[in-house]
Amino acid sequence: MKSITKQKTLEEIGQLLDGLNSVFIAGCGTCATMTHTGGIEEVAAMKLSLQELGKTVTGTTVIPAACDDMTQETIKKYEDAIGSADAMLIMSCAMGVHRVSLYHKKAVIPALDTLFIGLEDNYGEFHEVCAQCGQCVLGETGGICPVTACHKGLVNGPCGGTNDGKCEVDKNRDCAWTLIHNKLAEQKRLDLMYKYQPPKNYQVTPKPKVTKIT
């Protein structure tokens, strides 16, 4: 499972760095490296791009996992280079950007947009498997999430537009509820197709969400 990201345009990054003349660049050695948005090569390319924009790059690194406690150790290691910069440009998912912001008072600028939590099908190809909605129904849908797999996000399906197992919104895409039907049929649990799922409450917990695991 990985955080899937895409790099912001250089124009947008330049706007975010307006007035910030010196920058320390940090990538991520896990998800962003796997998606080729914040690994060693991408950080090196970003350094050249920022220098062409007239920015001074005080240093670069790729944090092993930008979203966990290893980030704090990296911040300490590069404290001088970060201290001489006006801002930190973070090439990781939003969780990594937030984590970095906890350990330094410098302006923290995201270089990437976080798209979704995904699973790798083939090398470099990912699909969304979880929207982190807080009301999981996978136990009753054969392990297939209708919120992410169905174009309409229907928790009761299929809709009236499915045809030959394909989605009416995207005819090249399998109907999520056909996939769910087939999976439940294999499990001899088709009775679950008749179970009504109440409308999803996407505000099931106040934002920001907080939980304690004991």
Backbone as a ProteinNet text record, in pm:
[ID]
protein_1_A
[PRIMARY]
MKSITKQKTLEEIGQLLDGLNSVFIAGCGTCATMTHTGGIEEVAAMKLSLQELGKTVTGTTVIPAACDDMTQETIKKYEDAIGSADAMLIMSCAMGVHRVSLYHKKAVIPALDTLFIGLEDNYGEFHEVCAQCGQCVLGETGGICPVTACHKGLVNGPCGGTNDGKCEVDKNRDCAWTLIHNKLAEQKRLDLMYKYQPPKNYQVTPKPKVTKIT
[TERTIARY]
83.9	0	87.8	58.7	145.7	63.1	121.4	63.1	104	6.9	34.3	35.9	144.2	162.3	198.8	181	231.3	299	398.6	473.1	394	392.8	332	410	348.9	421.2	528.7	634.8	743.7	692.5	594	535.2	469.6	393.6	327.1	428.9	532	636.2	705.9	731.4	793.7	708.2	576.7	485.8	486.2	489.8	492	622	727.9	858.5	885.5	785	803.3	849.3	959.8	1014.3	1102.9	1111	1197.6	1313.4	1427.9	1537.2	1631	1637.3	1723.8	1638.8	1669.5	1581.5	1663.5	1613	1665.6	1562	1605.4	1512.8	1521.7	1406.5	1402.4	1302.4	1348.2	1259.7	1223.7	1161.1	1118.5	1162.1	1221.5	1276.2	1176.3	1050.5	950.8	855	737	633.4	675.4	729.9	766.2	879	965.4	1069.2	1007.7	913.8	847.7	765.7	706.9	625.2	705.4	836.2	926.6	886.4	845.9	810.8	898	977	1058.9	1177.3	1232.3	1351.2	1478.2	1589	1719.8	1725.9	1682.1	1689.4	1598.7	1479.4	1384.4	1431.4	1491.9	1546.6	1660.5	1745.7	1856	1803.6	1699.7	1640.4	1576	1511.1	1447.3	1552	1665.7	1773.7	1815.6	1835.1	1874.8	1766.1	1641	1529.4	1521.3	1539.7	1532.6	1651.1	1765.9	1883	1861.5	1793.3	1761.8	1663.1	1583.8	1489.3	1557.8	1687.5	1761.8	1762.3	1716.4	1714.4	1849.3	1885.4	2004.1	1960.2	2016.5	1983.4	2092.5	2056.1	2154.9	2189.5	2109	2136.3	2018.8	2042.5	1936.5	1954.4	1844.8	1849.6	1724.1	1730.1	1610.8	1589.9	1484.7	1454.3	1405.6	1455.1	1413.4	1261.9	1192	1044.9	997.8	958.4	931.4	814.6	728	608.9	627.9	746.9	764	873	905.9	997.3	1140	1174.4	1308.5	1331.6	1224.9	1235	1308.3	1278.9	1341.6	1492.5	1539.6	1683.7	1748.6	1679.1	1732.4	1740.1	1637.7	1637.2	1757.8	1786.5	1901.8	2033	2042.7	2165.2	2196.7	2093.5	2113.6	2075.4	2086.6	2040.6	2107.1	2236.3	2306.2	2256.9	2245.4	2200.1	2056.5	1974.5	1834.6	1827.3	1912.4	1912.1	1948.7	2029.6	2070.6	1972.9	1867.1	1767.2	1646.8	1579.2	1455.3	1337.5	1347.9	1235.4	1284.1	1198.7	1223.8	1120.4	1168.5	1079.1	1073.5	954.4	939.6	876.4	950.4	902.8	853.1	739	677.4	527.4	454.7	310.4	282.7	156.6	118.5	154.3	151.2	187.6	333	419.7	560	580.7	507.6	518.4	478.9	368.2	322.8	425.7	481.7	579.9	700.9	750.6	865.7	832	710.4	670.9	671.4	664.8	664.4	801.7	905.3	1041.1	1123.7	1065	1142	1048.5	1099.5	1017.1	1024.7	1109.2	1121	989.6	968.9	854.3	869.6	764.1	766.6	673.9	731.3	658	644.4	521.9	505.9	536.6	614.8	644.5	551.9	474.5	389.2	243.8	154.3	14.1	-13.1	-79.5	-113.9	-247.5	-249.1	-367.5	-455.8	-396.5	-475.3	-384.6	-446.1	-376.1	-397.1	-289.3	-305.1	-224.5	-257	-190.8	-127.2	-9	62.5	15.5	-35.3	-78.6	40.5	100.7	221.1	324.1	446.3	551.5	513	502.5	471.5	325.4	236.7	93.4	18.6	-58.5	-126.5	-275.6	-355.9	-497.4	-542.2	-640	-688.3	-765.1	-735.2	-804.9	-874.3	-841.9	-901.8	-912.5	-1033	-1054.5	-1047.9	-1017.7	-1007.5	-1131.4	-1248.9	-1375.7	-1421.7	-1366.9	-1403.9	-1524.4	-1583.4	-1698.9	-1677.7	-1591.6	-1550.6	-1658.8	-1688.7	-1789.8	-1728.1	-1594.9	-1527.9	-1571.9	-1611.8	-1654.2	-1782	-1856.2	-1983.3	-1981.3	-1863.9	-1852.9	-1738.7	-1705.7	-1603	-1463.9	-1437.5	-1305.7	-1284.3	-1388.1	-1379.5	-1450.3	-1381.6	-1441.2	-1527.5	-1658.8	-1744.2	-1722.4	-1672.8	-1650.2	-1540.6	-1437.2	-1326	-1336.8	-1397.6	-1402.6	-1517.3	-1622.8	-1738.9	-1724.8	-1740.7	-1729.6	-1827.8	-1943.4	-2045.5	-2034.4	-1943	-1926.3	-2047.9	-2122.7	-2246.2	-2216.2	-2280.6	-2266.5	-2379.5	-2476.6	-2580.7	-2586.6	-2560.9	-2553.4	-2591.3	-2583.9	-2535.4	-2642.3	-2601.2	-2696.5	-2762.5	-2851.9	-2923	-2844.6	-2724.9	-2650.2	-2545.7	-2520.8	-2419.4	-2461.8	-2368.8	-2401.2	-2286.9	-2319	-2218	-2098	-2127.4	-2020.8	-1935.4	-1975.3	-1897.2	-1971.8	-1896.1	-1951.6	-2006.6	-2122.3	-2178.6	-2100.8	-2030.4	-1950.8	-1824.6	-1763.3	-1641.8	-1655.7	-1690.5	-1719.3	-1596.5	-1478.5	-1357.4	-1325.1	-1409.2	-1385.3	-1490.4	-1444.2	-1536.9	-1629	-1755.9	-1851.2	-1809.9	-1792.5	-1748.9	-1847.1	-1975.9	-2075.7	-2087.6	-2048.6	-2038.9	-1923.8	-1812.2	-1698	-1735	-1807.6	-1850.9	-1944.3	-2038.7	-2131.5	-2056	-1961	-1886.4	-1804.3	-1744.9	-1665.2	-1753.7	-1869.1	-1959.6	-2017	-2036.7	-2085.9	-1983.1	-1856.8	-1749.7	-1748.5	-1782.2	-1780.3	-1911.5	-2009.4	-2142.9	-2205.9	-2191.5	-2244.4	-2326.9	-2392.9	-2468	-2581.9	-2623.1	-2730.9	-2693	-2561.1	-2516	-2547.9	-2572.1	-2607.4	-2741.8	-2823.8	-2957.2	-2958.1	-2843.9	-2837.5	-2826	-2914.3	-2913.5	-2805.6	-2723.7	-2623.2	-2676.2	-2686.3	-2737.2	-2645.3	-2697.8	-2614.4	-2488.9	-2377.5	-2251.5	-2247.3	-2199.3	-2177.5	-2027.9	-1988.2	-1845.7	-1791.3	-1877.2	-1833	-1855.8	-1833	-1860	-1778.6	-1662.7	-1584.3	-1544.8	-1537.1	-1498.8	-1360.9	-1338.5	-1206.3	-1132.3	-1001.4	-920.4	-950.6	-946.2	-977	-866.9	-907.7	-813.1	-860.1	-768.8	-804.3	-689.7	-720.8	-618.9	-627.2	-516.1	-510.2	-456	-531.9	-488.3	-470.1
-118.5	0	123.9	217.4	334.7	461.8	573.6	704.1	742	761.1	791.8	942.8	991.1	1135.1	1170	1297.8	1348.9	1482.6	1514.5	1637.2	1758.1	1861.4	1986.5	2043.3	2128.7	2190.6	2281.9	2299.6	2386.7	2529.8	2567.4	2700.9	2717.5	2614.7	2622.3	2622.1	2537.9	2533.3	2668.5	2728.9	2860.7	2964.5	2956.7	3049.9	3028.6	2901.3	2870.4	2917.3	2921.8	2964	3112.2	3186.7	3328.9	3399.5	3469.5	3540.3	3454.9	3326.1	3234.5	3197.7	3257.9	3250.1	3131.4	3077	2961.7	2846	2726.2	2611.5	2487	2409.5	2275.9	2176.9	2079.4	1984.7	1849	1793.7	1661.2	1573.3	1454.3	1356.6	1248.4	1142.7	1031.8	899.8	813.7	688.5	575.4	598.3	491.5	519	568.7	582.6	672.3	790.1	884.4	831.7	749.6	685.4	581.7	502.7	398.9	457	574.9	638	735.5	742.4	828.1	975.6	1018.8	1159.3	1228.4	1148.9	1211.7	1129.6	1050.5	971.6	1048.8	979.1	1043	1117.7	1052.4	1114.6	1236.7	1226.7	1338.2	1457.2	1428.9	1536.6	1607.4	1529.8	1588.9	1675.9	1628.1	1704.8	1832.8	1823.2	1940.9	2044.9	1999.5	2091.7	2173.5	2106.8	2177.5	2274.8	2232.4	2317.9	2443.6	2428.5	2544.9	2638.7	2581.8	2666.1	2746	2686.3	2758.2	2871.3	2856.1	2961.7	3069.4	3051.3	3149.5	3123.7	3005.3	2971.5	2911.7	2934.7	2872	2747.5	2633.1	2508.2	2481.3	2488.7	2474.8	2329	2237.8	2096.8	2010.9	1882.1	1787.5	1657.9	1586.7	1453.1	1377.3	1246.9	1163.3	1094.2	1133.5	1076.7	932.8	837.5	697.9	680	740.5	737.4	868.7	961.4	1098.8	1109.5	1008.3	1017.7	960	910.7	853.1	925.6	871.6	939.7	953.3	878.7	890.5	1031.4	1100.7	1237.2	1327.6	1313.7	1399.1	1383	1259.8	1235.8	1300	1295.6	1357.5	1508.9	1568.1	1712.6	1753.2	1674.7	1703.9	1692.5	1590.9	1566.2	1682.2	1741.6	1849	1985.3	1999.1	2120.9	2246.9	2241.7	2360.8	2400.8	2302.4	2331.6	2381.2	2321.7	2365.5	2504.5	2526.4	2654.9	2771.4	2745.4	2852.9	2871.4	2792.7	2803	2884.3	2946.2	3018.2	2921.4	2807.2	2713.7	2572.7	2475.3	2335.7	2294.5	2238.6	2186.8	2035.5	1983.7	1843.2	1765	1664.3	1581.1	1448.2	1456.9	1339.4	1360.9	1263	1279.9	1385.4	1420.9	1524.1	1484.7	1353.6	1309	1341.8	1325.6	1358.6	1507.8	1586.3	1732.3	1775.4	1719.7	1753.6	1711.2	1591.3	1541.3	1633.8	1677.7	1768.3	1898.8	1947.4	2074.6	2068.9	1948.6	1934.1	1956.7	1940.6	1939.1	2061.4	2156.1	2274.9	2392.8	2512.1	2632.4	2693.9	2638.3	2690.1	2669.8	2752.4	2732	2596.4	2516.9	2384.3	2385.1	2363.5	2374.4	2236.1	2193	2063.4	2074.6	1980.7	1977.1	1881.4	1802.4	1700.2	1719.2	1663.7	1652.3	1507	1484.2	1348.7	1310.5	1200.6	1162.9	1062.6	951.7	849.7	744	656.1	540.3	427	370.8	276	148.7	54.5	-74.7	-86	-144.8	-157.5	-281.7	-263.3	-374.7	-429.8	-343.3	-374.4	-267.8	-287.8	-193.3	-51.8	36.5	176.1	204.4	104.2	123.4	97.9	197.1	188	214.6	155.9	189.9	212.9	301.1	336.8	220.5	187.9	77.8	122.1	239.5	283.6	435.3	484.2	628	672.3	576.2	605.1	679.4	624.8	691.5	672.5	575.6	553.9	465.8	412.6	322.7	207	112.3	6.6	-99.2	-132	-234.1	-354.1	-364.3	-469.9	-609.7	-626.8	-757.9	-806.1	-713.8	-748.1	-727.5	-690.8	-667.9	-748.4	-858.6	-946.1	-886.6	-791.2	-728.3	-623.4	-589	-486.6	-361.3	-249	-126.5	-57.5	-47.8	18.5	169.2	226.7	371.7	409.7	327.2	357.9	286.1	167	88.9	130.1	187.1	230.4	377.8	410.7	550.4	640	584.6	663.4	651	566.1	548.7	487.7	404.7	346.8	239.3	248.3	143.4	41.5	67.8	-28.6	-34.8	-151.4	-158.4	-296.3	-316.3	-219.7	-117.3	-12.7	85.4	29.8	106.6	57.5	72.3	128.1	154.3	51.3	-44.8	-145.3	-231.4	-265.5	-342.1	-437.8	-566.2	-669.1	-657.7	-623.6	-617	-492.6	-395	-271.9	-152.8	-51.7	69.1	163.2	224.9	316.8	447.7	483.2	605.6	586.4	468.3	434.8	292.3	279.8	148	56.8	111.9	30	-23	13.1	-22.9	-123.4	-224.2	-323.6	-257.9	-299.5	-252.6	-308.2	-220.5	-263.1	-361.6	-338	-424	-558.9	-565.9	-696.3	-774.8	-706.2	-772.1	-819.8	-735.7	-773.6	-893.9	-891.8	-1004.3	-1133.6	-1127.5	-1248	-1300.3	-1208.4	-1249.5	-1312.9	-1252.4	-1307.7	-1441.8	-1457	-1584.5	-1694.5	-1663.1	-1759.8	-1801.6	-1707.2	-1733.4	-1790.8	-1805.7	-1852	-1759.9	-1631.2	-1529.6	-1425.6	-1468.3	-1374.3	-1305.9	-1362.9	-1300.4	-1158.9	-1132.2	-999.4	-892.5	-935.1	-837.7	-771.3	-837.8	-785.6	-704.1	-698	-621.4	-473	-395.1	-250.7	-182.7	-103.4	-23.7	119.4	172	308.9	409.1	527.1	629.7	655.6	672.8	694.9	836.5	843.8	972.2	1001.7	1085.3	1112.9	1204.4	1248.2	1324.3	1241.6	1108.8	1017.6	1052.9	1111.3	1161.7	1305.2	1389	1528.7	1537.4	1640	1663.7	1768.5	1754.3	1641.5	1515.3	1398.8	1272.8	1238.2	1191.8	1151.7	1019.2	927.9	802.4	757.5	672.5	617.9	466.7	404.3	258.1	205.5	118.4	63.5	-86.2
0	0	0	-88.6	-101.2	-116.6	-75.3	-103.9	-245.5	-332	-472.6	-491.2	-547.9	-563.8	-707.6	-740.9	-868.5	-839.6	-919.4	-895.6	-943.7	-862	-903	-1021.4	-1099.4	-1209.2	-1153	-1229.7	-1185.5	-1167	-1246.9	-1233.6	-1096.4	-1054.3	-923.7	-810.5	-824.3	-721.7	-711.6	-827.5	-828.7	-757.7	-776.7	-709.9	-558.7	-517.7	-374.7	-308.6	-388.3	-336.3	-359.3	-401.6	-427.5	-299.5	-307.7	-192.4	-104.3	-136.8	-62.4	-153.5	-131.7	-228.2	-210.4	-89.2	-65.3	-12.7	-63.3	-38.3	-4.9	90.1	117.7	66.7	-13.2	-75.7	-6	29.6	91.4	18.3	-23.4	-85.1	14.9	-33.6	52.4	-10.4	72.8	22.1	8.9	43.5	33.1	-82.5	-52.5	-155.7	-272.2	-240.3	-346.6	-434.1	-377	-458.2	-550.6	-497.8	-577.8	-692.4	-671	-774.9	-860.4	-835.4	-913.6	-907.2	-787.3	-768.2	-664.7	-587.8	-484.9	-440.5	-532	-501.6	-531.7	-530.2	-551	-684	-791.4	-923.9	-933	-875.2	-882.2	-799.6	-684.8	-601.7	-674.5	-741.3	-817.3	-931.4	-998.9	-1109.3	-1057.4	-941.1	-883	-845.1	-794.9	-759.6	-881.4	-994.9	-1117.1	-1162	-1150.8	-1193.6	-1108.1	-977.8	-889.4	-911.9	-939.4	-967.5	-1095	-1192.1	-1315.8	-1290.5	-1182.5	-1144.9	-1060.2	-1035.2	-958.3	-808.8	-767.8	-625.7	-584	-460.9	-403.1	-327.5	-362	-294	-190.9	-64.8	42.8	72.9	24.7	47.7	4.8	-7.8	-45.1	33.4	47.3	106.5	67.5	85.3	70.7	204.3	274.2	405.5	384.7	462.8	443.5	438.8	531.7	532.7	591.8	505.8	549.7	647.2	650.1	734.1	873.5	906.6	1040.6	1119.2	1235.4	1326.7	1274.7	1168.4	1110.6	1057.3	1029.8	978	1075.7	1203.3	1303.7	1305	1288.2	1286	1163.7	1050.6	929.2	945.6	1005.2	1029.2	1113.3	1216.8	1302.8	1225	1139.9	1063.6	970.4	911.2	812.7	870.5	999.9	1066.7	1012.9	984.5	935.2	796.7	706.8	570.4	570.2	656.2	665.4	728.5	828.3	896.9	806.7	704.6	613.2	497.4	494.8	387.8	434.4	338	369.5	383.7	316.6	316.5	287.2	317.3	281.9	177.9	67.9	-35.7	-16.2	12	47.6	-66.8	-115.1	-225.1	-167.8	-98.7	-38	-36.6	16.9	30.9	137.8	153.1	249.1	392.1	421.4	555.8	586.3	487	505.1	523.8	445.8	458.3	599.5	647.8	782.5	887.4	870.3	966.9	974.2	858.6	856.3	928.6	910.3	971.5	1123.8	1179.1	1325.2	1386.1	1304.4	1357.6	1321.3	1248.4	1211.9	1190.7	1219	1205.6	1066.6	980.5	844.3	767.5	666.6	577.7	508.8	510.2	450.1	328.8	211	85.4	20.2	-12.8	-79.9	-229.2	-279.9	-423.1	-497	-419.9	-479.7	-437.8	-516.7	-480.4	-444.7	-331.6	-289.2	-352	-427.5	-503	-429.7	-384.2	-316	-254.3	-175	-120	-219.8	-273	-382.4	-368.7	-454.9	-463.4	-600.6	-607.5	-734.3	-809.5	-932.4	-1016.9	-1094.6	-1172.2	-1247.3	-1210.9	-1252.6	-1217.6	-1260.9	-1162.9	-1191.2	-1217.5	-1201.8	-1223.9	-1093	-1050.3	-921.8	-938.6	-850.5	-849.7	-706.2	-690.6	-557.5	-496.7	-373.2	-306.6	-178.6	-129.1	-2.9	-0.3	36.2	48.9	194.2	283.3	425.7	475.5	441.4	470.8	614.6	685	824.1	845.2	735.5	745.7	648.6	685.9	593.6	575.9	448.9	417.5	346.3	346.2	270.5	310.7	436.4	482.6	417.1	357.1	294.2	142.8	90.1	-54.8	-116.7	-53.3	-109.8	-112.7	-23.7	-19.9	-126.5	-201.8	-307.2	-257	-252.7	-199.3	-305	-282.4	-380.6	-386.7	-276.8	-275.5	-373.6	-383.3	-473.7	-608	-611.5	-735.3	-826.1	-767.3	-846.3	-880.9	-1008	-1050.9	-975.8	-938.1	-869.4	-717.9	-670.3	-527.2	-460.3	-533.7	-480.5	-376.8	-260.5	-159.9	-170.2	-256.8	-291	-443.4	-499.6	-644.9	-694.3	-825.7	-925.7	-963.8	-1034.1	-1083.8	-1209.3	-1267.5	-1385.6	-1514.4	-1506.3	-1628.5	-1663.7	-1574.4	-1604.3	-1722.5	-1809.1	-1929.9	-1960.6	-1964.5	-1992.2	-1898.7	-1773.9	-1674.1	-1681.6	-1763.2	-1776.6	-1716.8	-1678.9	-1617.7	-1723.7	-1695.7	-1795.1	-1802.7	-1695.2	-1696.3	-1779.2	-1767.1	-1841.1	-1892.9	-2019.6	-2076.4	-2085.7	-2063.6	-2061.8	-1921.7	-1828.7	-1688.8	-1641.7	-1567.3	-1513.2	-1412.1	-1413.4	-1313.9	-1178	-1081	-947.8	-886.4	-907.9	-845.3	-915.3	-1040.7	-1107.1	-1046.4	-1021	-957.8	-817.8	-744.6	-610.1	-615.6	-711.8	-729.2	-754.8	-846.2	-882	-763.6	-688.6	-573.4	-465.5	-438.7	-338.5	-383.4	-514.9	-567.9	-544.2	-563.4	-538.2	-391.5	-305.5	-161.3	-110.7	-204.2	-167	-60.7	-84.4	8.3	-66.4	-173.4	-256.3	-182.6	-71.4	5.6	49.4	59.3	100.6	-3.1	-128	-232.3	-201.2	-120.7	-88.9	39.8	104.8	228.6	198.2	257.9	234.6	318.7	252.5	322.1	334.5	456	472.2	404.3	372.3	307.3	389.8	319.9	391.4	447.5	569.5	633	627.6	534.6	517.6	627.1	717.5	834	960	947.5	1059.2	1182.6	1163.4	1276.1	1246.6	1348.7	1326.7	1264.2	1188.3	1130.6	1212.2	1234.7	1189.2	1269.8	1202.8	1268.9	1369.6	1484.7	1589.5	1647.8	1666.7	1730.7	1818.5	1913.3	2003.9	1999.6	1967	1959.2	2090.8	2157.3	2285.9	2276.1
[MASK]
++++++++++++++++++++++++++++++++++++++++++++++++++++++++++++++++++++++++++++++++++++++++++++++++++++++++++++++++++++++++++++++++++++++++++++++++++++++++++++++++++++++++++++++++++++++++++++++++++++++++++++++++++++++

